[in-house]
Amino acid sequence: MSATHSVRAYSMGAMILHWLIAALILTQLAMGFLMSRVESVPDTLRFAMFQWHKTFGIAVLTLTIARIAWRLFHTPPAHAPMRRAEQVAAGIVHALFYALMLVVPLTGWLLVSASSTGIPTLLFLSDTLVWPHLPIPVWMRATVEAASENAHVILAYGFGLLLVLHVAGALKHSVIDRMPSFSRMIPVGWLRRMPSSAIGVLVSVVLALCFIGGGLLISRTGGAASVNAADLGSTEASPSGWVIDKTKSALTYTINFSGTPTAGTIGKWDAFIEFDPDNLGAAKARIAIDAASIDFDNSFVRPNIGGDDGLQTATHPLVEVVLDHFETADEAYFGKGNALVRGVTVPVSVPFTMQRDGAGRAIVAGTAELDRLALGLGVQNDGKGEWLDKVIRVTFKLEATPSGPTS
């Protein structure tokens, strides 16, 4: 009985960190299993789970750093008497726990950093909390991605096994040995807690804040350099063409992301149009877009727009649509031609309407659809269209005045 009364509880800080990390690890194991092993999970939900999985992984890493710092300044309470073999086993399990709490999140961080998809890590899915990728040379990424993925999965199963051993040991000491085991880590109870050190609290908090703050600061200061805008030429039209009033015109696009229509913007563009409804055989149009000015209202897709899996703006700064064949259908028109995106040419058909006022001013509106996979856009990230739709819907409304006689 005296041995029981001599047992003390952990310090309050150790208890808080213990249960926070335990809750996150259990959540991570369940989430990892669901998103990688359960086929019935919808793709849109799977994507969201993967993003939260990354956030919780960084949280585990941050809290583990704080936990190690806390351990350096706080001696854990002595355990109730146990056999030598049990002491050794308990020591090994605790050491492995600390190792896995560091290594499992680190392998996950390596995995997303080396991944060819390049999807950013947004902590808590917030645009303002961008977590940096580790600097991995391009030639090493495929090897690092494969190795870190295998290690992450295997070690996660090891985590599960350790949890079972840890709980089983605690149950054995509590039920069979009649010793306070769970009570040592429960904030409420009759056991007297170990004291907390003010310097230990300070060091633990500062190290955790330095780690998380440093990562966020690196992301803010390490952004990619902007791409120079393409020279789109003059807005002057030929004598038989039109001059676009850009202040009253708009060129945008939408793509369904996780089942929700998400808007994209096109910042810099120009249109060169020769069009007479009474002379369709001579009609032609060219739309030139600065690829670097194309944006998308989603923080997971946006960083990849200009990259290798996107528009490749560094080597293909211009997106062009050339229409050289026009037809009429009822009160609408069809322009047919080709779209050139990142060096890939695909046929395109553009239905549109045209209205003119008494002064000859024209309003042209229409929508065209492009298959992003046919253009090679987002093939590495989502080649099946599971969360980013395959269809890009481009919508335009142009207001123009004739530069010469058009009828």
Order of alpha helices (4+ residues) and beta strands (2+ residues): alpha-alpha-alpha-alpha-beta-beta-alpha-alpha-beta-beta-beta-beta-beta-beta-beta-beta-beta-beta-alpha-beta
